C-alpha cells in the first residue's frame, strides 16, 4: 500500500459518519409536550431546546431531525431576543414564523425555548392560548430541577466545614 493510499484511508475513516443515539429526554417536559399536542390537534410537532441548542425533549414527526430543529430554534431565539432588546429595550417572549405550509412559533421558556409547529389552518390565537402556559410550566420545572441539583452538590469547602 502506498503512503498516499494509506493517508487517504485514514482521512476517509475520520469522515465516516458514526451513528449516535439521541440524548435522553426529560420525562416531565415530554409529558407536557404530549398534553399540549392532545389539547391542540392541529399541532404537527413540539420541542424544547436550551438556549445553546441542546435538545431537552421533543414530540416531532419522524421526518424532522430533533437535534437540528433544536439548533435552529436556539438560533432563532437568540436573534429574536437581540432584535427585541435592540428595538424596544425589553425582553423577548415569542416569535411567529408563518410559511406557506404552516407556522413555527418559538416561545421563551426560561433558559430554554418551546418550539411549536402547526399547519396553516391553525387558529393562532388558540395556539398561543394553549402554548404560553406550557412554556411557563416548562421554565418552572427546569428551574426547579436546576435548583434541586444545585442544593445536592457539595464542594470540598462544604465538606471541610462539616468535619
C-alpha positions in Angstrom: 0.0 0.0 0.0 1.4 3.4 -0.9 1.7 6.2 1.5 -0.9 8.1 -0.4 -3.5 5.3 -0.2 -2.8 4.9 3.5 -3.3 8.6 4.2 -6.5 8.6 2.0 -7.8 5.6 4.0 -7.1 7.3 7.4 -8.8 10.5 6.1 -11.9 8.6 5.0 -12.0 6.8 8.4 -12.3 10.2 10.1 -15.0 11.4 7.7 -17.2 8.3 8.2 -20.5 9.0 9.9 -20.9 7.4 13.3 -24.4 6.5 14.5 -25.2 8.5 17.6 -28.1 7.9 19.9 -30.5 10.7 20.7 -30.0 12.3 24.1 -32.3 11.1 26.9 -35.4 13.3 27.0 -36.7 15.0 30.2 -39.8 12.9 31.1 -41.8 15.7 32.8 -41.2 18.1 29.9 -42.1 15.4 27.4 -45.3 14.8 29.2 -46.2 18.5 29.0 -45.5 18.4 25.2 -47.7 15.4 24.7 -50.5 17.0 26.6 -50.2 20.1 24.5 -50.4 18.0 21.3 -53.6 16.4 22.7 -55.2 19.7 23.5 -54.3 21.2 20.1 -54.6 18.5 17.5 -53.6 21.0 14.7 -50.0 20.9 16.0 -47.6 18.9 13.9 -44.8 18.8 16.4 -43.3 20.4 19.5 -39.8 20.6 21.1 -37.9 22.2 23.9 -34.3 23.2 23.4 -31.8 25.0 25.6 -30.7 28.5 24.6 -27.4 26.9 23.3 -29.2 24.5 21.1 -29.3 21.3 23.1 -32.4 19.2 22.9 -34.4 18.8 26.1 -37.4 17.0 24.8 -39.5 16.6 21.6 -42.6 15.2 20.1 -41.8 15.7 16.4 -42.7 13.8 13.2 -40.2 11.3 12.1 -39.1 13.3 9.0 -37.7 16.1 11.2 -34.3 15.8 12.9 -34.8 16.8 16.5 -31.2 18.0 17.2 -31.2 20.1 14.0 -34.5 21.7 14.9 -33.2 22.4 18.5 -30.2 24.1 17.0 -32.3 26.2 14.6 -34.7 27.1 17.4 -31.8 28.3 19.6 -30.5 30.4 16.8 -34.0 32.0 16.2 -34.4 32.6 19.9 -31.1 34.3 20.1 -31.7 36.5 17.1 -35.3 37.4 18.2 -34.1 38.2 21.7 -31.4 40.5 20.3 -33.9 42.1 17.9 -36.5 42.8 20.7 -33.8 44.1 23.0 -32.3 46.4 20.4 -35.7 47.7 19.1 -37.5 48.2 22.4 -35.0 47.6 25.2 -37.2 44.8 26.7 -37.2 41.1 26.8 -38.3 38.5 24.3 -41.5 36.4 24.7 -42.3 34.8 21.3 -41.8 34.9 17.6 -44.3 33.6 15.0 -43.0 32.4 11.6 -45.7 31.9 9.0 -44.8 29.8 6.0 -46.7 28.5 3.1 -47.2 25.1 4.7 -47.8 26.3 8.3 -46.4 28.0 11.4 -43.4 27.8 13.6 -43.8 29.6 16.9 -41.0 29.9 19.4 -41.8 30.9 23.0 -39.2 31.9 25.6 -39.2 29.4 28.5 -36.6 30.5 31.0 -33.2 29.3 29.7 -35.0 27.2 27.1 -37.4 27.7 24.3 -40.7 25.9 23.4 -41.0 25.5 19.6 -44.4 24.6 18.3 -45.1 23.5 14.7 -48.6 23.8 13.3 -50.4 23.5 10.0 -51.7 26.5 8.0 -55.3 26.0 9.2 -54.4 26.5 12.9 -56.1 29.3 14.9 -53.1 31.3 16.0 -54.9 32.8 19.0 -55.8 29.3 20.3 -52.3 28.2 19.6 -51.0 31.0 21.9 -53.7 30.3 24.5 -52.6 26.6 24.8 -48.8 27.1 24.3 -48.0 30.0 26.6 -48.9 28.2 29.8 -46.8 25.2 28.7 -43.8 27.4 28.1 -44.2 28.8 31.6 -44.6 25.3 33.1 -41.5 24.0 31.3 -39.5 27.0 32.5 -40.7 26.5 36.1 -40.0 22.7 36.0 -36.5 23.1 34.6 -35.6 26.0 37.0 -36.8 23.8 39.9 -34.6 20.9 38.6 -31.6 23.2 38.4 -32.2 24.5 41.9 -32.6 21.0 43.3 -29.5 19.7 41.6 -27.6 22.7 42.9 -28.7 22.1 46.5 -27.4 18.5 46.4 -24.0 19.4 45.2 -21.3 19.8 47.8 -17.9 21.3 47.3 -14.7 20.4 49.0 -15.1 23.6 51.1 -18.5 22.4 52.2 -17.2 19.1 53.3 -14.3 20.6 55.3 -16.7 22.9 57.1 -18.9 19.9 58.2 -15.9 17.9 59.5 
